[in-house]
Amino acid sequence: MDLKSIKAIIDSKEYPDSVKENLIIHVLSDDDNVIPIMLKILDGERDNNKELIMDSNAELSRALLTLEDPKLKTKKPIIELKFVTGEIRKHYLKWQKKIRCTFKMEGLP
């Protein structure tokens, strides 16, 4: 991969970003290894998406179990609601570059 050419394009002050993108794509298209590299990137993205789905399913399952717990209204529910909400917040923070809260709320990413 011609990293020097790509760096020169990125560092250039004379082109807008849209032109830089096209120039970088042109440099990459001349590289015989670009397809295997792109496949590695796609594999990484697939792995990342699988992890996101597994994490989301775990958090939603935990939330559902907690919300359906008949002991929720008592003093000793099976899973503490504060713990679950803390875990959901951690989940959002972990995946904040891929998922977003659909509500406008202060204090949330």
Secondary structure, DSSP 4 states (H G I P E B T S, - for coil): --HHHHHHHHH-SSS-HHHHHHHHHHHHHT-TTHHHHHHHHHHHHHHHHHHHHHHHHHHHHHHHHHHT-GGGGSS--SS-HHHHHHHHHHHHHHTTTT---SS--TT--
